[in-house]
Amino acid sequence: MNSGQTRTMILDEDGVKRKIKRMALEIAEQNAGEKEIVLAGIVGNGETVARCVAAELKNLASIATTLITVQLNKRNLAEVDIEPNLALANKIIIIADDVANTGKTMLYALKPFLNSSPKKIQTLVLVERSHKLFPVHTDYTGLSIATTLQEHITVEREDEKITGAWLY
């Protein structure tokens, strides 16, 4: 961030907690009757979002939640892996990230799941921007915000919790 840029908080820590809880409730409602959900956090902040949602789900529903990480290099999106590598046939997979901009990262994050015959693939983001260039729909959104192409959003975290989201 340049010293001339202003930074505006769009979500504080309490706001993040409310958004995470609401998304967890939506997941429980949309997947009622399911025995297991796989939350796949995109490496970095997406992992933290997935862990926070999993913790809320544990408090709200009796759906077993497995956490995995989608390993991808945002500079070379062709190489995508999941860790740990597990059988995903006939499972519900929810891919989680912190911010959705163009949809490109989420689109490439789908790659390792396409040949595994999942029952359903859904997407979740804490903050969604309205600049889609790729055909990725977000199923669970904490906050949807209209921004200019020149603006950016960062999600900050400390250890295993998200402390806020900023627009600059």
Secondary structure, DSSP 8 states (H G I E B T S, - for coil): --TT---EEEEEHHHHHHHHHHHHHHHHHHTTT-SEEEEEEETTHHHHHHHHHHHHHHHH---EEEEEEEEEETTEEEEEEEES----TT-EEEEEEEEESSSHHHHHHTGGGGGG--SEEEEEEEEEES---S----SEEEEEE---TT--EEEEEETTEEEEEEE-
